[in-house]
């Protein structure tokens, strides 16, 4: 065992040598220096196994001595020497990374040898732990990159499907059929955007929903050639995160609601406003989607669960998929409030 001893007090150094010579359970190769500056060249390429250092040296004092050693010594374990009247300094040194400390007036051959052995063993365990943590971090990073790539590819594949639907719709002469294709494109685009937000995010499980909705609105308006000056839209969502498991059905619901408003709520050039609110009610741990427009509204006896249109069937079915509730507010225009739990569902998300 090659020991670098940094000690400027010659009697203390002689006592340490005697302890090491008397306790022959290990063979020790001692390198002795009296200053920190003299010790530093030994800290690289000299095969030092352990450092035994006083903290009060001619060119360095107190805990700063240990900190300098830690910066230069790399993985070499350090045992600190302290006086009888300054044991608290030894405890502080442990907090700063020393493997052990020895009180000079209480030191013996066996205690010195035990401390050196303990310091090396503990240091080896810590180095192994650090290596394992690095391996785990590397593995997690690789899995994160893989998940990002999966989300990226899902988004790309959905865009391809959307493009195919567009090409197919261009060959159709029936306007109703073309509209159905367009609506399917919008549904696919809304899902693709969830995956796009995920692979661009640092969080691969959740997206910030306000940013998502703002990105979703513009292409939807463009797909129906809607005039954004005639139909204004406001989105009230502040820093609300939602998991992919809940984001996809919720986004499809918003897509259907928006499509319905753009197509039917403002006929004959009528001006109007669409408002979307989304929040997490922390008291009940539920998401609240508050959607409204000030258009022509719905028939008095209309009920979403009994509607014959595909869009409304989707809204109702997706609300049930989220184990949520849908409440229609009667009054001017169209106003619906959908609530669903923010808690994670049991089992694996589809």
Buried (B, 14 or more C-beta within 10 A) or exposed (E): BBBBBBBBBEEBBEBBBEBBEEBEEEEBEBBBBBEBEBBBEBBEEEEBBBBBBBBBBEEBEBBEBBBBBBEBBEEBBBBBBBBEEBBEBBEBBEEEBBBBBBBBEEBEBEBBBBBBBBBBEEBEEBEEEEEEEEEEEEEEEEEEEEBBEBBBEBBEEBBEBBEEBEEEBEEEEEEEEBBBBBBBBBBBBBBBBBBBBBBEBEEBBBBBBBBBBEEBBEEBBEBBEBEEEEBEBEBEBEEBBBBBBBBBBBBBBBBBBBBBBBBBBBEEEEEBBBBBBBBBEEEEEBBBBBBBBBBBBBEEEEEBEEBEEEBBBBBBBBBBBBEBEBEEEEEEBBBBBBBBBBEEEEEEEE
